Amino acid sequence: MDMPATARTAPAVTASAYCDAILARHRCQERSNDCGPFCAAMVINALTPYDVDPVDLGRAMARPRWGAMLGVLPLVRRVPGSATFPWGMVDVLRAHGLNARWRVLGTRAGLARGLAAGHVFIPIVGALRPRPWAHYMVLLAHDPVQGWGFADPESRHGRLSWRSDATFARQWGTYGRITVEVRPVAPPPATA
C-alpha cells in the first residue's frame, strides 16, 4: 500500500522520553507564584525515586542555603512567594541527584536536539509589557505544526499545553532564552 504524499512529507513530532512520566506527576500551582518549584517537583518526581511536594519545595527554596557559595555565602534560590532563580532550580534538582545546569541564549534547534537525546528542559518565558511577568514550564515536545508542548503548572490538566513557535520564541527571548537543563542518567521510568 502506498503512503499518502502528505504523510511522507509531514514533519515528525519530537517528544521527551519522559513526557508521560512528567505529565503523570503534573500538579496545578493554583494561584501561587510557585511555577519554578512546581516544575522542579514534576521533574524530580518523574526522574527519581523521590516524592516531593511542590508546595513544601517552594517553602524550602524560599530559605537561602547557607554556605553554598564559596563555603560561606548563602545561595538565594528564590524570592519568597515570587521569583525563582534558575540557579535555585539547579540547586534543588542536584540535591535530588539530577545532573542539572542553567544557561542563557539557548536556541530552539538546541532544544529540539536535546529533546531527541533525552534531556529535560525548563525554559523561562515571559513579557515585559504591558505588565512584566515570567513563567517556568517543563518542555516535553516539539511539533513543527503545533509548536512547543509543555507540562504547564498553571494548567489544571495533566496534558500538553501547546505554544506556537512564534509565541514561544518571543516569550523565551524576553529573559535571554534562559533554560534549566536536566540530563538524566537513567532510562525513563515505566508508567502505569
N, CA, C and O atoms as a DFTB+ gen file, in Angstrom:
768 C
 N C O
     1  1       0.845      -1.179       0.000
     2  2       0.000       0.000       0.000
     3  2       0.886       1.237       0.000
     4  3       1.832       1.332       0.783
     5  1       0.579       2.181      -0.877
     6  2       1.348       3.425      -0.950
     7  2       0.960       4.355       0.172
     8  3      -0.207       4.462       0.548
     9  1       1.975       5.030       0.701
    10  2       1.740       6.020       1.751
    11  2       1.324       7.327       1.079
    12  3       1.939       7.721       0.089
    13  1       0.294       8.013       1.591
    14  2      -0.099       9.305       1.009
    15  2       1.071      10.288       1.049
    16  3       1.888      10.258       1.970
    17  1       1.140      11.146       0.055
    18  2       2.237      12.116      -0.048
    19  2       2.316      13.004       1.176
    20  3       3.414      13.360       1.603
    21  1       1.167      13.377       1.761
    22  2       1.200      14.247       2.942
    23  2       1.846      13.549       4.121
    24  3       2.551      14.189       4.901
    25  1       1.622      12.241       4.274
    26  2       2.230      11.503       5.381
    27  2       3.737      11.376       5.181
    28  3       4.498      11.402       6.148
    29  1       4.174      11.236       3.913
    30  2       5.610      11.115       3.647
    31  2       6.341      12.418       3.922
    32  3       7.516      12.403       4.286
    33  1       5.666      13.535       3.754
    34  2       6.341      14.828       3.896
    35  2       6.040      15.521       5.214
    36  3       6.644      16.551       5.512
    37  1       5.123      14.986       6.010
    38  2       4.774      15.627       7.277
    39  2       5.958      15.547       8.240
    40  3       6.529      14.473       8.430
    41  1       6.331      16.680       8.850
    42  2       7.441      16.655       9.802
    43  2       7.076      15.853      11.049
    44  3       5.912      15.781      11.441
    45  1       8.077      15.264      11.650
    46  2       7.851      14.406      12.812
    47  2       7.782      15.211      14.100
    48  3       8.434      16.245      14.248
    49  1       6.974      14.708      15.029
    50  2       6.898      15.281      16.366
    51  2       8.041      14.689      17.186
    52  3       8.281      13.482      17.143
    53  1       8.740      15.534      17.926
    54  2       9.781      15.073      18.837
    55  2       9.228      15.215      20.242
    56  3       8.873      16.314      20.667
    57  1       9.155      14.097      20.966
    58  2       8.639      14.121      22.334
    59  2       9.706      13.610      23.283
    60  3      10.493      12.731      22.935
    61  1       9.726      14.162      24.473
    62  2      10.649      13.719      25.505
    63  2      10.360      12.269      25.873
    64  3       9.206      11.843      25.915
    65  1      11.415      11.526      26.137
    66  2      11.260      10.156      26.623
    67  2      10.545      10.145      27.972
    68  3      10.025       9.110      28.388
    69  1      10.515      11.275      28.650
    70  2       9.918      11.388      29.979
    71  2       8.550      12.058      29.952
    72  3       8.000      12.377      31.006
    73  1       7.997      12.273      28.770
    74  2       6.737      13.005      28.630
    75  2       5.632      12.415      29.495
    76  3       5.027      13.126      30.298
    77  1       5.363      11.126      29.340
    78  2       4.271      10.502      30.097
    79  2       4.532      10.538      31.601
    80  3       3.626      10.809      32.389
    81  1       5.780      10.262      31.994
    82  2       6.117      10.236      33.425
    83  2       5.954      11.615      34.052
    84  3       5.460      11.727      35.174
    85  1       6.360      12.659      33.348
    86  2       6.244      14.019      33.888
    87  2       4.785      14.458      33.920
    88  3       4.336      15.028      34.914
    89  1       4.038      14.199      32.845
    90  2       2.623      14.575      32.837
    91  2       1.840      13.836      33.922
    92  3       0.886      14.382      34.476
    93  1       2.236      12.598      34.228
    94  2       1.558      11.839      35.284
    95  2       1.783      12.463      36.654
    96  3       1.017      12.211      37.584
    97  1       2.831      13.280      36.785
    98  2       3.148      13.912      38.075
    99  2       2.845      15.410      38.082
   100  3       3.293      16.144      38.962
   101  1       2.077      15.846      37.085
   102  2       1.695      17.253      36.973
   103  2       0.791      17.645      38.137
   104  3      -0.110      16.902      38.525
   105  1       1.056      18.830      38.681
   106  2       0.160      19.431      39.676
   107  2      -0.019      20.899      39.317
   108  3       0.926      21.555      38.878
   109  1      -1.209      21.405      39.500
   110  2      -1.507      22.806      39.219
   111  2      -1.040      23.669      40.382
   112  3      -1.275      23.338      41.544
   113  1      -0.380      24.770      40.065
   114  2       0.120      25.672      41.105
   115  2      -0.986      26.556      41.682
   116  3      -0.742      27.337      42.601
   117  1      -2.190      26.435      41.148
   118  2      -3.329      27.253      41.586
   119  2      -2.992      28.740      41.419
   120  3      -2.571      29.155      40.340
   121  1      -3.169      29.541      42.469
   122  2      -2.947      30.990      42.343
   123  2      -1.602      31.437      42.889
   124  3      -1.364      32.632      43.065
   125  1      -0.740      30.499      43.152
   126  2       0.566      30.853      43.709
   127  2       1.522      31.302      42.596
   128  3       1.242      31.135      41.409
   129  1       2.629      31.862      43.003
   130  2       3.715      32.198      42.077
   131  2       4.808      31.142      42.168
   132  3       5.996      31.465      42.146
   133  1       4.409      29.895      42.270
   134  2       5.343      28.802      42.513
   135  2       5.613      27.946      41.286
   136  3       5.841      26.744      41.421
   137  1       5.593      28.528      40.095
   138  2       5.806      27.720      38.891
   139  2       7.175      27.035      38.909
   140  3       7.295      25.894      38.463
   141  1       8.203      27.712      39.418
   142  2       9.535      27.098      39.482
   143  2       9.559      25.860      40.357
   144  3       9.958      24.794      39.887
   145  1       9.140      25.963      41.630
   146  2       9.101      24.755      42.467
   147  2       8.183      23.660      41.926
   148  3       8.493      22.477      42.068
   149  1       7.058      24.030      41.309
   150  2       6.163      23.019      40.759
   151  2       6.815      22.294      39.585
   152  3       6.663      21.079      39.455
   153  1       7.539      23.017      38.729
   154  2       8.256      22.368      37.625
   155  2       9.364      21.473      38.160
   156  3       9.521      20.340      37.704
   157  1      10.133      21.970      39.124
   158  2      11.209      21.166      39.700
   159  2      10.643      19.892      40.321
   160  3      11.223      18.819      40.156
   161  1       9.521      19.995      41.030
   162  2       8.912      18.814      41.660
   163  2       8.442      17.810      40.613
   164  3       8.618      16.605      40.793
   165  1       7.844      18.292      39.514
   166  2       7.420      17.372      38.451
   167  2       8.600      16.558      37.940
   168  3       8.511      15.341      37.781
   169  1       9.707      17.249      37.687
   170  2      10.893      16.589      37.132
   171  2      11.510      15.643      38.164
   172  3      11.842      14.504      37.837
   173  1      11.665      16.101      39.396
   174  2      12.233      15.250      40.455
   175  2      11.384      13.994      40.634
   176  3      11.918      12.887      40.697
   177  1      10.071      14.163      40.717
   178  2       9.176      13.030      40.966
   179  2       9.137      12.052      39.794
   180  3       8.905      10.860      39.994
   181  1       9.361      12.539      38.580
   182  2       9.332      11.674      37.404
   183  2      10.664      10.967      37.166
   184  3      10.685       9.846      36.657
   185  1      11.772      11.607      37.526
   186  2      13.092      11.076      37.176
   187  2      13.843      10.436      38.338
   188  3      14.919       9.872      38.143
   189  1      13.291      10.519      39.532
   190  2      13.975       9.952      40.699
   191  2      12.971       9.172      41.544
   192  3      11.770       9.228      41.279
   193  1      13.439       8.455      42.546
   194  2      12.504       7.756      43.437
   195  2      11.846       8.672      44.470
   196  3      10.985       8.222      45.225
   197  1      12.236       9.945      44.515
   198  2      11.683      10.872      45.497
   199  2      10.226      11.194      45.194
   200  3       9.781      11.110      44.049
   201  1       9.495      11.563      46.235
   202  2       8.125      12.046      46.110
   203  2       8.082      13.412      46.797
   204  3       7.810      13.513      47.993
   205  1       8.352      14.447      46.025
   206  2       8.495      15.801      46.553
   207  2       7.187      16.559      46.395
   208  3       6.604      16.588      45.311
   209  1       6.730      17.171      47.479
   210  2       5.539      18.019      47.426
   211  2       5.977      19.402      46.921
   212  3       6.869      20.011      47.511
   213  1       5.365      19.908      45.839
   214  2       5.809      21.189      45.280
   215  2       5.608      22.384      46.209
   216  3       6.386      23.337      46.166
   217  1       4.578      22.343      47.044
   218  2       4.356      23.443      47.987
   219  2       5.470      23.461      49.028
   220  3       6.017      24.519      49.339
   221  1       5.806      22.282      49.568
   222  2       6.911      22.193      50.532
   223  2       8.236      22.590      49.880
   224  3       9.066      23.252      50.503
   225  1       8.426      22.185      48.636
   226  2       9.661      22.550      47.925
   227  2       9.754      24.065      47.768
   228  3      10.831      24.638      47.938
   229  1       8.647      24.715      47.447
   230  2       8.637      26.172      47.329
   231  2       9.012      26.857      48.630
   232  3       9.752      27.841      48.636
   233  1       8.494      26.328      49.736
   234  2       8.850      26.898      51.048
   235  2      10.335      26.708      51.339
   236  3      11.002      27.623      51.820
   237  1      10.845      25.521      51.044
   238  2      12.267      25.248      51.285
   239  2      13.151      26.131      50.414
   240  3      14.184      26.620      50.872
   241  1      12.752      26.339      49.159
   242  2      13.551      27.168      48.253
   243  2      13.539      28.638      48.658
   244  3      14.442      29.389      48.289
   245  1      12.536      29.049      49.405
   246  2      12.446      30.445      49.846
   247  2      13.484      30.770      50.915
   248  3      13.767      31.938      51.182
   249  1      14.049      29.729      51.522
   250  2      15.111      29.940      52.513
   251  2      16.463      29.820      51.827
   252  3      16.675      28.876      51.066
   253  1      17.386      30.749      52.073
   254  2      18.719      30.624      51.484
   255  2      19.418      29.360      51.988
   256  3      19.187      28.913      53.112
   257  1      20.261      28.803      51.151
   258  2      21.066      27.651      51.572
   259  2      22.436      28.186      51.969
   260  3      23.244      28.557      51.117
   261  1      22.683      28.221      53.272
   262  2      23.892      28.822      53.827
   263  2      25.119      27.995      53.496
   264  3      25.090      26.765      53.537
   265  1      26.201      28.692      53.167
   266  2      27.475      28.050      52.876
   267  2      27.552      27.438      51.489
   268  3      28.530      26.759      51.174
   269  1      26.559      27.658      50.662
   270  2      26.523      27.041      49.337
   271  2      27.497      27.691      48.357
   272  3      27.931      27.059      47.394
   273  1      27.835      28.942      48.603
   274  2      28.742      29.651      47.693
   275  2      30.063      29.918      48.413
   276  3      30.105      30.599      49.438
   277  1      31.126      29.372      47.859
   278  2      32.475      29.534      48.412
   279  2      32.574      29.030      49.849
   280  3      33.482      29.412      50.588
   281  1      31.648      28.184      50.233
   282  2      31.679      27.605      51.570
   283  2      31.177      28.500      52.680
   284  3      31.081      28.059      53.826
   285  1      30.851      29.756      52.370
   286  2      30.404      30.675      53.425
   287  2      29.164      31.489      53.053
   288  3      28.348      31.803      53.921
   289  1      29.019      31.825      51.798
   290  2      27.930      32.716      51.388
   291  2      26.639      31.933      51.142
   292  3      26.680      30.773      50.733
   293  1      25.503      32.569      51.392
   294  2      24.227      31.890      51.147
   295  2      23.866      31.899      49.663
   296  3      24.207      32.832      48.935
   297  1      23.177      30.860      49.230
   298  2      22.633      30.807      47.880
   299  2      21.156      31.165      47.979
   300  3      20.373      30.431      48.582
   301  1      20.781      32.282      47.393
   302  2      19.383      32.706      47.370
   303  2      18.740      32.044      46.155
   304  3      19.080      32.349      45.011
   305  1      17.800      31.130      46.425
   306  2      17.203      30.343      45.350
   307  2      15.927      30.952      44.796
   308  3      15.569      30.730      43.639
   309  1      15.249      31.718      45.630
   310  2      14.036      32.388      45.149
   311  2      13.649      33.509      46.086
   312  3      14.065      33.545      47.243
   313  1      12.852      34.418      45.574
   314  2      12.233      35.456      46.385
   315  2      10.947      34.835      46.923
   316  3      10.105      34.408      46.133
   317  1      10.771      34.773      48.243
   318  2       9.599      34.087      48.798
   319  2       8.283      34.550      48.169
   320  3       7.988      35.744      48.105
   321  1       7.501      33.566      47.706
   322  2       6.200      33.855      47.111
   323  2       6.269      34.535      45.765
   324  3       5.263      35.054      45.281
   325  1       7.447      34.543      45.146
   326  2       7.595      35.277      43.894
   327  2       8.573      34.561      42.969
   328  3       8.399      33.382      42.660
   329  1       9.588      35.271      42.536
   330  2      10.506      34.783      41.504
   331  2      11.396      33.643      41.995
   332  3      11.901      33.665      43.117
   333  1      11.573      32.651      41.130
   334  2      12.516      31.563      41.371
   335  2      13.682      31.757      40.412
   336  3      13.479      31.924      39.209
   337  1      14.895      31.735      40.939
   338  2      16.072      31.924      40.101
   339  2      16.491      30.600      39.461
   340  3      16.332      29.547      40.078
   341  1      17.020      30.633      38.242
   342  2      17.400      29.371      37.596
   343  2      18.457      28.602      38.384
   344  3      18.435      27.371      38.389
   345  1      19.383      29.295      39.049
   346  2      20.386      28.600      39.859
   347  2      19.746      27.941      41.073
   348  3      20.270      26.954      41.591
   349  1      18.623      28.475      41.530
   350  2      17.879      27.844      42.617
   351  2      17.243      26.540      42.162
   352  3      17.219      25.558      42.904
   353  1      16.723      26.537      40.930
   354  2      16.166      25.300      40.367
   355  2      17.269      24.250      40.243
   356  3      17.079      23.095      40.621
   357  1      18.414      24.656      39.716
   358  2      19.536      23.724      39.556
   359  2      19.954      23.171      40.914
   360  3      20.243      21.980      41.031
   361  1      19.990      24.014      41.934
   362  2      20.397      23.586      43.268
   363  2      19.493      22.468      43.799
   364  3      19.991      21.462      44.303
   365  1      18.166      22.634      43.691
   366  2      17.273      21.597      44.218
   367  2      17.271      20.352      43.342
   368  3      17.133      19.242      43.856
   369  1      17.420      20.513      42.041
   370  2      17.491      19.343      41.163
   371  2      18.747      18.522      41.468
   372  3      18.693      17.294      41.532
   373  1      19.870      19.208      41.654
   374  2      21.114      18.500      42.003
   375  2      21.013      17.850      43.381
   376  3      21.533      16.755      43.593
   377  1      20.351      18.518      44.309
   378  2      20.195      17.961      45.657
   379  2      19.415      16.646      45.629
   380  3      19.516      15.840      46.554
   381  1      18.642      16.434      44.572
   382  2      17.876      15.196      44.421
   383  2      18.541      14.240      43.425
   384  3      17.900      13.329      42.902
   385  1      19.832      14.461      43.174
   386  2      20.616      13.520      42.381
   387  2      20.563      13.699      40.880
   388  3      21.029      12.830      40.144
   389  1      20.006      14.809      40.403
   390  2      19.903      15.019      38.964
   391  2      21.064      15.861      38.437
   392  3      21.568      16.747      39.128
   393  1      21.470      15.576      37.228
   394  2      22.535      16.307      36.548
   395  2      21.901      17.528      35.877
   396  3      21.366      17.427      34.773
   397  1      21.964      18.675      36.547
   398  2      21.270      19.867      36.066
   399  2      22.232      21.046      35.914
   400  3      23.250      21.138      36.600
   401  1      21.877      21.932      35.002
   402  2      22.616      23.189      34.804
   403  2      21.645      24.208      34.229
   404  3      20.560      23.859      33.765
   405  1      22.050      25.472      34.267
   406  2      21.234      26.501      33.631
   407  2      22.118      27.274      32.674
   408  3      23.332      27.364      32.851
   409  1      21.482      27.826      31.659
   410  2      22.232      28.582      30.664
   411  2      21.362      29.667      30.048
   412  3      20.133      29.632      30.120
   413  1      22.032      30.614      29.450
   414  2      21.354      31.693      28.731
   415  2      21.615      31.525      27.241
   416  3      22.501      30.777      26.828
   417  1      20.830      32.230      26.453
   418  2      20.987      32.268      24.997
   419  2      20.889      30.902      24.342
   420  3      21.633      30.595      23.410
   421  1      19.959      30.076      24.836
   422  2      19.701      28.794      24.194
   423  2      19.086      29.003      22.821
   424  3      18.678      30.111      22.475
   425  1      19.024      27.938      22.048
   426  2      18.416      28.009      20.715
   427  2      17.284      26.990      20.627
   428  3      17.294      25.975      21.324
   429  1      16.312      27.271      19.769
   430  2      15.225      26.324      19.571
   431  2      15.749      25.035      18.933
   432  3      15.258      23.950      19.244
   433  1      16.727      25.143      18.055
   434  2      17.321      23.940      17.456
   435  2      17.996      23.097      18.540
   436  3      17.914      21.869      18.508
   437  1      18.658      23.744      19.492
   438  2      19.285      23.018      20.598
   439  2      18.261      22.333      21.477
   440  3      18.499      21.225      21.959
   441  1      17.121      22.977      21.694
   442  2      16.047      22.349      22.472
   443  2      15.523      21.103      21.756
   444  3      15.322      20.061      22.379
   445  1      15.304      21.216      20.449
   446  2      14.792      20.077      19.685
   447  2      15.788      18.917      19.710
   448  3      15.395      17.763      19.881
   449  1      17.082      19.223      19.539
   450  2      18.105      18.169      19.594
   451  2      18.163      17.536      20.984
   452  3      18.269      16.317      21.113
   453  1      18.092      18.372      22.022
   454  2      18.135      17.871      23.387
   455  2      16.951      16.991      23.722
   456  3      17.111      15.960      24.375
   457  1      15.747      17.388      23.280
   458  2      14.566      16.554      23.495
   459  2      14.776      15.166      22.898
   460  3      14.481      14.153      23.531
   461  1      15.289      15.137      21.670
   462  2      15.524      13.860      20.993
   463  2      16.585      13.031      21.719
   464  3      16.561      11.802      21.653
   465  1      17.514      13.695      22.410
   466  2      18.588      12.997      23.129
   467  2      18.196      12.612      24.554
   468  3      19.002      12.016      25.267
   469  1      16.974      12.938      24.983
   470  2      16.507      12.547      26.304
   471  2      16.714      13.584      27.396
   472  3      16.560      13.270      28.576
   473  1      17.062      14.818      27.028
   474  2      17.228      15.862      28.025
   475  2      15.870      16.442      28.378
   476  3      14.929      16.384      27.587
   477  1      15.781      17.001      29.573
   478  2      14.565      17.664      30.024
   479  2      14.894      19.141      30.193
   480  3      15.909      19.489      30.796
   481  1      14.044      20.003      29.665
   482  2      14.278      21.446      29.714
   483  2      13.158      22.155      30.471
   484  3      11.985      21.801      30.358
   485  1      13.553      23.165      31.244
   486  2      12.592      24.024      31.925
   487  2      12.942      25.463      31.534
   488  3      13.693      26.134      32.244
   489  1      12.398      25.940      30.403
   490  2      12.685      27.319      29.991
   491  2      11.830      28.317      30.767
   492  3      10.767      27.982      31.289
   493  1      12.322      29.544      30.825
   494  2      11.531      30.618      31.423
   495  2      11.029      31.508      30.291
   496  3      11.803      31.967      29.451
   497  1       9.732      31.740      30.286
   498  2       9.105      32.585      29.272
   499  2       8.486      33.790      29.968
   500  3       8.310      33.794      31.187
   501  1       8.161      34.802      29.191
   502  2       7.518      35.958      29.797
   503  2       7.398      37.117      28.848
   504  3       7.610      36.988      27.643
   505  1       7.052      38.260      29.417
   506  2       6.909      39.509      28.667
   507  2       7.180      40.662      29.625
   508  3       7.031      40.530      30.840
   509  1       7.574      41.774      29.062
   510  2       7.835      42.968      29.872
   511  2       6.689      43.962      29.835
   512  3       6.565      44.795      30.734
   513  1       5.839      43.889      28.799
   514  2       4.728      44.811      28.661
   515  2       3.454      44.057      28.348
   516  3       3.532      43.002      27.719
   517  1       2.312      44.519      28.738
   518  2       2.065      45.765      29.447
   519  2       2.481      45.696      30.912
   520  3       2.760      46.727      31.524
   521  1       2.525      44.506      31.474
   522  2       2.960      44.334      32.857
   523  2       3.931      43.152      32.875
   524  3       3.608      42.089      32.345
   525  1       5.110      43.316      33.473
   526  2       6.097      42.226      33.444
   527  2       5.583      40.942      34.108
   528  3       4.927      40.977      35.149
   529  1       5.901      39.817      33.475
   530  2       5.600      38.511      34.040
   531  2       6.640      37.512      33.540
   532  3       7.264      37.714      32.498
   533  1       6.812      36.447      34.287
   534  2       7.711      35.365      33.904
   535  2       7.105      34.054      34.380
   536  3       6.361      34.020      35.361
   537  1       7.432      32.972      33.673
   538  2       6.806      31.682      33.984
   539  2       7.707      30.543      33.534
   540  3       8.248      30.564      32.428
   541  1       7.865      29.532      34.414
   542  2       8.560      28.300      34.065
   543  2       7.542      27.250      33.639
   544  3       6.443      27.176      34.187
   545  1       7.928      26.431      32.644
   546  2       7.162      25.261      32.228
   547  2       8.159      24.175      31.851
   548  3       9.297      24.479      31.491
   549  1       7.749      22.912      31.928
   550  2       8.620      21.808      31.532
   551  2       8.356      21.500      30.061
   552  3       7.245      21.128      29.685
   553  1       9.382      21.657      29.239
   554  2       9.265      21.386      27.802
   555  2       9.269      19.881      27.566
   556  3      10.170      19.177      28.020
   557  1       8.246      19.388      26.846
   558  2       8.121      17.946      26.636
   559  2       8.008      17.532      25.173
   560  3       8.206      16.360      24.856
   561  1       7.694      18.466      24.271
   562  2       7.514      18.069      22.876
   563  2       7.715      19.245      21.933
   564  3       7.552      20.408      22.302
   565  1       8.074      18.901      20.704
   566  2       8.146      19.881      19.628
   567  2       7.470      19.288      18.403
   568  3       7.768      18.169      17.985
   569  1       6.564      20.054      17.846
   570  2       5.852      19.678      16.634
   571  2       5.988      20.848      15.671
   572  3       5.574      21.960      16.000
   573  1       6.559      20.627      14.488
   574  2       6.721      21.745      13.545
   575  2       5.408      22.441      13.194
   576  3       5.423      23.587      12.743
   577  1       4.277      21.772      13.393
   578  2       2.983      22.382      13.084
   579  2       2.395      23.082      14.316
   580  3       2.020      24.252      14.241
   581  1       2.313      22.367      15.455
   582  2       1.689      22.930      16.662
   583  2       2.619      23.828      17.461
   584  3       2.156      24.725      18.166
   585  1       3.907      23.605      17.362
   586  2       4.867      24.391      18.124
   587  2       5.510      23.571      19.224
   588  3       6.015      22.475      18.981
   589  1       5.488      24.112      20.447
   590  2       6.183      23.522      21.588
   591  2       5.173      23.096      22.638
   592  3       4.274      23.863      22.984
   593  1       5.315      21.869      23.152
   594  2       4.371      21.311      24.116
   595  2       4.992      21.252      25.507
   596  3       6.130      20.814      25.677
   597  1       4.231      21.698      26.492
   598  2       4.733      21.832      27.858
   599  2       3.824      21.164      28.878
   600  3       2.618      21.028      28.673
   601  1       4.436      20.750      29.984
   602  2       3.700      20.487      31.214
   603  2       3.684      21.835      31.921
   604  3       4.706      22.281      32.443
   605  1       2.529      22.477      31.937
   606  2       2.407      23.842      32.443
   607  2       1.764      23.820      33.828
   608  3       0.606      23.423      33.960
   609  1       2.498      24.242      34.866
   610  2       1.921      24.209      36.208
   611  2       0.752      25.171      36.403
   612  3       0.048      25.073      37.408
   613  1       0.527      26.089      35.481
   614  2      -0.660      26.946      35.568
   615  2      -1.912      26.214      35.092
   616  3      -3.031      26.605      35.425
   617  1      -1.721      25.165      34.323
   618  2      -2.834      24.418      33.762
   619  2      -3.443      23.495      34.817
   620  3      -2.739      22.972      35.680
   621  1      -4.744      23.307      34.734
   622  2      -5.436      22.424      35.670
   623  2      -5.447      20.970      35.202
   624  3      -5.926      20.092      35.919
   625  1      -4.927      20.715      34.012
   626  2      -4.946      19.350      33.484
   627  2      -3.519      18.835      33.275
   628  3      -2.577      19.618      33.152
   629  1      -3.379      17.540      33.237
   630  2      -2.080      16.909      33.029
   631  2      -1.864      16.516      31.585
   632  3      -1.440      15.397      31.298
   633  1      -2.155      17.430      30.675
   634  2      -1.941      17.215      29.237
   635  2      -0.973      18.266      28.725
   636  3      -0.726      19.275      29.387
   637  1      -0.428      18.021      27.542
   638  2       0.453      19.014      26.951
   639  2      -0.300      20.314      26.683
   640  3      -1.436      20.308      26.209
   641  1       0.360      21.428      26.998
   642  2      -0.132      22.759      26.642
   643  2       0.786      23.264      25.537
   644  3       2.004      23.312      25.706
   645  1       0.201      23.636      24.413
   646  2       0.995      24.000      23.239
   647  2       1.119      25.518      23.085
   648  3       0.176      26.262      23.353
   649  1       2.296      25.956      22.651
   650  2       2.529      27.349      22.249
   651  2       3.120      27.319      20.856
   652  3       3.996      26.507      20.560
   653  1       2.639      28.204      20.004
   654  2       3.182      28.244      18.647
   655  2       4.677      28.576      18.704
   656  3       5.164      29.135      19.686
   657  1       5.385      28.223      17.642
   658  2       6.814      28.508      17.589
   659  2       7.079      30.008      17.740
   660  3       8.000      30.408      18.453
   661  1       6.279      30.828      17.076
   662  2       6.477      32.285      17.140
   663  2       6.233      32.819      18.545
   664  3       7.004      33.643      19.038
   665  1       5.167      32.356      19.193
   666  2       4.864      32.808      20.558
   667  2       5.963      32.379      21.516
   668  3       6.442      33.183      22.316
   669  1       6.365      31.110      21.438
   670  2       7.421      30.621      22.320
   671  2       8.719      31.397      22.081
   672  3       9.369      31.807      23.043
   673  1       9.105      31.605      20.832
   674  2      10.360      32.319      20.529
   675  2      10.343      33.721      21.135
   676  3      11.332      34.161      21.722
   677  1       9.226      34.413      20.990
   678  2       9.110      35.776      21.521
   679  2       9.162      35.766      23.051
   680  3       9.905      36.546      23.647
   681  1       8.388      34.898      23.685
   682  2       8.315      34.878      25.153
   683  2       9.610      34.351      25.778
   684  3      10.018      34.836      26.833
   685  1      10.251      33.387      25.161
   686  2      11.512      32.844      25.675
   687  2      12.631      33.874      25.538
   688  3      13.523      33.954      26.383
   689  1      12.571      34.655      24.469
   690  2      13.590      35.672      24.233
   691  2      13.541      36.840      25.207
   692  3      14.530      37.553      25.371
   693  1      12.406      37.039      25.849
   694  2      12.240      38.170      26.775
   695  2      13.311      38.187      27.858
   696  3      13.850      39.246      28.181
   697  1      13.620      37.030      28.417
   698  2      14.589      36.965      29.518
   699  2      15.888      36.286      29.092
   700  3      16.545      35.628      29.899
   701  1      16.252      36.448      27.832
   702  2      17.558      35.975      27.377
   703  2      17.635      34.490      27.079
   704  3      18.717      33.904      27.118
   705  1      16.477      33.863      26.778
   706  2      16.430      32.437      26.442
   707  2      17.098      31.579      27.520
   708  3      17.916      30.703      27.235
   709  1      16.713      31.870      28.778
   710  2      17.232      31.111      29.926
   711  2      16.531      29.760      29.982
   712  3      15.316      29.659      29.806
   713  1      17.327      28.728      30.232
   714  2      16.798      27.373      30.318
   715  2      17.518      26.594      31.400
   716  3      18.743      26.650      31.509
   717  1      16.760      25.873      32.193
   718  2      17.321      24.883      33.106
   719  2      17.287      23.566      32.342
   720  3      16.257      23.187      31.785
   721  1      18.418      22.873      32.321
   722  2      18.533      21.622      31.574
   723  2      18.886      20.481      32.521
   724  3      19.759      20.617      33.378
   725  1      18.197      19.357      32.354
   726  2      18.482      18.155      33.130
   727  2      18.871      17.064      32.146
   728  3      18.153      16.773      31.189
   729  1      20.021      16.474      32.408
   730  2      20.484      15.349      31.589
   731  2      20.339      14.085      32.415
   732  3      21.209      13.777      33.229
   733  1      19.254      13.346      32.219
   734  2      19.023      12.148      33.014
   735  2      20.120      11.109      32.817
   736  3      20.698      10.989      31.737
   737  1      20.390      10.372      33.865
   738  2      21.428       9.355      33.797
   739  2      20.834       7.952      33.742
   740  3      21.571       6.979      33.582
   741  1      19.525       7.835      33.869
   742  2      18.861       6.531      33.840
   743  2      17.782       6.544      32.760
   744  3      17.318       7.610      32.356
   745  1      17.384       5.361      32.293
   746  2      16.291       5.322      31.315
   747  2      14.983       5.818      31.920
   748  3      14.822       5.799      33.140
   749  1      14.049       6.258      31.086
   750  2      12.768       6.739      31.609
   751  2      12.051       5.648      32.386
   752  3      12.110       4.474      32.021
   753  1      11.364       6.044      33.474
   754  2      10.615       5.050      34.254
   755  2       9.394       4.572      33.482
   756  3       8.839       5.306      32.664
   757  1       8.985       3.357      33.743
   758  2       7.758       2.841      33.135
   759  2       6.567       3.539      33.782
   760  3       6.564       3.786      34.988
   761  1       5.572       3.849      32.988
   762  2       4.372       4.483      33.540
   763  2       3.266       3.447      33.618
   764  3       3.167       2.542      32.789
   765  1       2.449       3.606      34.627
   766  2       1.364       2.642      34.852
   767  2       0.183       2.936      33.968
   768  3      -0.822       2.227      34.023
